[in-house]
Amino acid sequence: TKFSEYDSKPSAGETAFRINIKFDNGSEQPIDLDDFSVLAEGKDWSLARFERHLPDTVCDVGPGEGTYAKLFRPVHKGVW
């Protein structure tokens, strides 16, 4: 991964990744993106929060074996 002046390099032991987001406004109205942000944190942190709230439905868009669903299934018999 190439980093620009606006990127943060990962610390030792962390993996760099990039998120590409496309906004498609199909309306005639402008959309204010000033409040838009992306928060990405490790799955170990999210498991602790999940165990505290135990929602009945979880949406996970992650690919493959490392998905949130795989992490959460043993903890809660939600709607998967």
Backbone as a printed PyTorch tensor [residue, N CA C, xyz], in Angstrom:
tensor([[[  0.8430,  -1.1870,   0.0000],
         [  0.0000,   0.0000,   0.0000],
         [  0.8810,   1.2410,   0.0000]],

        [[  0.5860,   2.1590,  -0.8860],
         [  1.2980,   3.4370,  -0.9100],
         [  0.5260,   4.4360,  -0.0530]],

        [[  1.2460,   5.1920,   0.7410],
         [  0.6230,   6.1550,   1.6300],
         [  0.8600,   7.5670,   1.1230]],

        [[ -0.1650,   8.3940,   1.2320],
         [ -0.0310,   9.8020,   0.8660],
         [  0.1160,  10.6130,   2.1480]],

        [[  0.1940,  11.9180,   2.0010],
         [  0.3610,  12.7710,   3.1720],
         [ -0.8560,  12.7410,   4.1000]],

        [[ -2.0200,  12.2910,   3.6040],
         [ -3.2350,  12.2660,   4.4150],
         [ -3.4950,  10.8990,   5.0500]],

        [[ -2.6760,   9.9060,   4.7480],
         [ -2.8580,   8.5590,   5.2880],
         [ -2.0930,   8.3930,   6.5940]],

        [[ -2.5480,   7.4560,   7.3920],
         [ -1.8350,   7.0750,   8.6090],
         [ -1.2200,   5.7060,   8.3940]],

        [[  0.0600,   5.5890,   8.6230],
         [  0.7150,   4.2910,   8.4830],
         [  0.3900,   3.4370,   9.7060]],

        [[  0.1990,   2.1360,   9.4990],
         [ -0.1140,   1.2680,  10.6370],
         [  1.1000,   1.0750,  11.5420]],

        [[  0.8210,   0.8220,  12.7940],
         [  1.8880,   0.5000,  13.7410],
         [  2.3980,  -0.9030,  13.4610]],

        [[  3.5260,  -1.2520,  14.0490],
         [  4.0830,  -2.5980,  13.8750],
         [  3.0590,  -3.6370,  14.3240]],

        [[  2.8690,  -4.6710,  13.5270],
         [  1.9150,  -5.7250,  13.8460],
         [  0.5050,  -5.4550,  13.3570]],

        [[  0.2460,  -4.2750,  12.8180],
         [ -1.0710,  -3.9430,  12.2750],
         [ -1.0420,  -4.0660,  10.7580]],

        [[ -2.2040,  -4.2820,  10.1620],
         [ -2.3150,  -4.4420,   8.7180],
         [ -2.9650,  -3.2060,   8.1070]],

        [[ -2.3310,  -2.6550,   7.0980],
         [ -2.9060,  -1.5080,   6.3960],
         [ -4.0120,  -1.9830,   5.4690]],

        [[ -5.0700,  -1.2030,   5.3530],
         [ -6.1400,  -1.5000,   4.4100],
         [ -6.7840,  -0.2000,   3.9700]],

        [[ -7.4840,  -0.2590,   2.8690],
         [ -8.1660,   0.8980,   2.3090],
         [ -9.6280,   0.5520,   2.0970]],

        [[-10.4950,   1.5100,   2.3190],
         [-11.9250,   1.3410,   2.0870],
         [-12.3250,   2.3010,   0.9740]],

        [[-12.9550,   1.7810,  -0.0590],
         [-13.4860,   2.6150,  -1.1370],
         [-15.0000,   2.6370,  -1.0080]],

        [[-15.5620,   3.8250,  -0.9120],
         [-17.0020,   3.9890,  -0.7580],
         [-17.5160,   4.8270,  -1.9130]],

        [[-18.6010,   4.3740,  -2.5170],
         [-19.2220,   5.1130,  -3.6110],
         [-20.6030,   5.5720,  -3.1540]],

        [[-20.8700,   6.8520,  -3.2740],
         [-22.1840,   7.4040,  -2.9840],
         [-22.8990,   7.6260,  -4.3030]],

        [[-24.1090,   7.1260,  -4.4040],
         [-24.9050,   7.2820,  -5.6160],
         [-26.2140,   7.9550,  -5.2260]],

        [[-26.2880,   9.2440,  -5.4470],
         [-27.4710,  10.0090,  -5.0830],
         [-28.4340,  10.0040,  -6.2580]],

        [[-29.4890,   9.2120,  -6.1510],
         [-30.4690,   9.1220,  -7.2230],
         [-31.5560,  10.1800,  -7.1350]],

        [[-31.4280,  11.1060,  -6.1920],
         [-32.4640,  12.1280,  -6.0400],
         [-32.0230,  13.4360,  -6.6870]],

        [[-32.9170,  14.3840,  -6.6670],
         [-32.6230,  15.7290,  -7.1770],
         [-32.0120,  16.6070,  -6.0840]],

        [[-31.9880,  16.1070,  -4.8480],
         [-31.5220,  16.8890,  -3.7090],
         [-30.0460,  16.6060,  -3.4270]],

        [[-29.2940,  17.6290,  -3.0410],
         [-27.8970,  17.3910,  -2.6620],
         [-27.8230,  16.6460,  -1.3280]],

        [[-26.7520,  15.9240,  -1.1370],
         [-26.5400,  15.2030,   0.1120],
         [-25.3560,  15.8310,   0.8310]],

        [[-25.5420,  16.1290,   2.1080],
         [-24.4810,  16.7170,   2.9200],
         [-23.6490,  15.5910,   3.5320]],

        [[-22.3940,  15.4900,   3.1370],
         [-21.5160,  14.4370,   3.6440],
         [-20.6070,  14.9250,   4.7730]],

        [[-20.8850,  16.1100,   5.3080],
         [-20.0390,  16.6450,   6.3770],
         [-20.0070,  15.7460,   7.6100]],

        [[-21.1140,  15.0660,   7.8920],
         [-21.1760,  14.2210,   9.0820],
         [-20.8460,  12.7660,   8.7970]],

        [[-20.4720,  12.4450,   7.5710],
         [-20.1550,  11.0610,   7.2250],
         [-18.7680,  10.7030,   7.7430]],

        [[-18.6550,   9.5160,   8.3260],
         [-17.3490,   9.0290,   8.7670],
         [-17.3440,   7.5070,   8.7280]],

        [[-16.1610,   6.9330,   8.7350],
         [-15.9940,   5.4840,   8.7690],
         [-15.1990,   5.1500,  10.0150]],

        [[-15.6990,   4.2110,  10.7860],
         [-15.0000,   3.7570,  11.9750],
         [-14.7210,   2.2750,  11.8100]],

        [[-13.4780,   1.9010,  11.8020],
         [-13.1050,   0.4920,  11.6550],
         [-12.2640,   0.0950,  12.8560]],

        [[-12.7390,  -0.8810,  13.5850],
         [-12.0090,  -1.3570,  14.7530],
         [-11.9030,  -2.8650,  14.6920]],

        [[-11.0180,  -3.4250,  15.4500],
         [-10.7940,  -4.8610,  15.4490],
         [-11.9940,  -5.6540,  15.9400]],

        [[-12.0620,  -6.8890,  15.5230],
         [-13.2100,  -7.7220,  15.8660],
         [-13.1980,  -8.1640,  17.3200]],

        [[-12.0400,  -8.2360,  17.9580],
         [-12.0180,  -8.5900,  19.3790],
         [-12.7630,  -7.5530,  20.1970]],

        [[-12.5690,  -6.2860,  19.8660],
         [-13.2770,  -5.2030,  20.5390],
         [-14.7720,  -5.3340,  20.3140]],

        [[-15.1720,  -5.6630,  19.0910],
         [-16.5970,  -5.7330,  18.7810],
         [-17.2690,  -6.9100,  19.4680]],

        [[-16.5530,  -8.0090,  19.7010],
         [-17.1520,  -9.1500,  20.3910],
         [-17.5420,  -8.7650,  21.8130]],

        [[-16.7070,  -8.0160,  22.4970],
         [-17.0310,  -7.5820,  23.8590],
         [-18.2940,  -6.7300,  23.8660]],

        [[-18.4170,  -5.8330,  22.9000],
         [-19.6170,  -4.9990,  22.8260],
         [-20.8370,  -5.8410,  22.4600]],

        [[-20.6750,  -6.7750,  21.5310],
         [-21.7650,  -7.6520,  21.1150],
         [-22.2740,  -8.4710,  22.2960]],

        [[-21.3640,  -9.0200,  23.0950],
         [-21.7680,  -9.8290,  24.2470],
         [-22.5750,  -9.0090,  25.2420]],

        [[-22.3010,  -7.7300,  25.3370],
         [-23.0350,  -6.8630,  26.2580],
         [-24.4470,  -6.5730,  25.7530]],

        [[-24.6250,  -6.3930,  24.4310],
         [-25.9250,  -5.9970,  23.8770],
         [-26.7420,  -7.1600,  23.3390]],

        [[-26.0970,  -8.1950,  22.7990],
         [-26.7520,  -9.3720,  22.2260],
         [-27.9490,  -9.0360,  21.3340]],

        [[-27.7420,  -8.3230,  20.2380],
         [-28.8530,  -8.0560,  19.3150],
         [-29.3030,  -9.3420,  18.6410]],

        [[-30.5760,  -9.4030,  18.2410],
         [-31.1070, -10.6060,  17.5990],
         [-30.7950, -10.6720,  16.1130]],

        [[-30.3880,  -9.5870,  15.5200],
         [-30.0440,  -9.5900,  14.1050],
         [-28.6920,  -8.9080,  13.9260]],

        [[-27.8220,  -9.5360,  13.1650],
         [-26.5020,  -8.9720,  12.8890],
         [-26.3120,  -8.9280,  11.3850]],

        [[-25.8650,  -7.8070,  10.8690],
         [-25.5700,  -7.6870,   9.4430],
         [-24.0570,  -7.6130,   9.2980]],

        [[-23.4990,  -8.5060,   8.5110],
         [-22.0510,  -8.5300,   8.3130],
         [-21.7660,  -8.5660,   6.8250]],

        [[-21.0020,  -7.6170,   6.3500],
         [-20.6710,  -7.5830,   4.9280],
         [-19.2430,  -8.0460,   4.6760]],

        [[-18.5900,  -8.5400,   5.7000],
         [-17.2080,  -8.9880,   5.5470],
         [-17.1150, -10.3120,   4.8060]],

        [[-16.0660, -10.5050,   4.0310],
         [-15.9060, -11.7440,   3.2840],
         [-15.2040, -12.8270,   4.1000]],

        [[-15.4180, -14.0520,   3.7300],
         [-14.5940, -15.1640,   4.1940],
         [-14.7200, -15.5580,   5.6480]],

        [[-13.6710, -16.2070,   6.1250],
         [-13.6730, -16.8250,   7.4450],
         [-13.6140, -15.8330,   8.6020]],

        [[-13.1400, -14.6390,   8.3740],
         [-12.9480, -13.7030,   9.4730],
         [-14.1410, -12.8180,   9.7480]],

        [[-15.3250, -13.2090,   9.3340],
         [-16.4810, -12.3280,   9.4530],
         [-16.9740, -12.2230,  10.8850]],

        [[-17.7160, -11.1590,  11.1460],
         [-18.3230, -10.9760,  12.4570],
         [-19.2790, -12.1130,  12.7710]],

        [[-20.0130, -12.5730,  11.7730],
         [-20.9760, -13.6470,  12.0090],
         [-20.2810, -14.8740,  12.5790]],

        [[-19.1520, -15.2390,  12.0470],
         [-18.4210, -16.4070,  12.5590],
         [-17.9800, -16.1620,  13.9990]],

        [[-17.5820, -14.9600,  14.3050],
         [-17.1380, -14.6110,  15.6450],
         [-18.2990, -14.6360,  16.6400]],

        [[-19.4750, -14.1670,  16.2090],
         [-20.6020, -14.0010,  17.1230],
         [-21.4740, -15.2420,  17.2720]],

        [[-21.5260, -16.1060,  16.2780],
         [-22.4310, -17.2640,  16.3220],
         [-22.3160, -18.0890,  17.5990]],

        [[-21.1060, -18.3970,  18.0810],
         [-21.0180, -19.2000,  19.2990],
         [-21.5660, -18.4880,  20.5410]],

        [[-21.6800, -17.1750,  20.4910],
         [-22.1000, -16.4000,  21.6510],
         [-23.6150, -16.2350,  21.7110]],

        [[-24.2770, -16.1360,  20.5490],
         [-25.7060, -15.8160,  20.5320],
         [-26.3820, -16.4860,  19.3430]],

        [[-27.5250, -17.0730,  19.5840],
         [-28.2820, -17.7610,  18.5250],
         [-29.2200, -16.7720,  17.8250]],

        [[-28.6830, -15.6820,  17.3320],
         [-29.4850, -14.6720,  16.6490],
         [-29.9400, -15.1350,  15.2820]],

        [[-30.5090, -14.2140,  14.5210],
         [-30.9430, -14.4760,  13.1520],
         [-29.7280, -14.2950,  12.2540]],

        [[-29.2220, -15.3670,  11.6790],
         [-28.0230, -15.3070,  10.8480],
         [-28.4100, -15.5070,   9.4190]]])
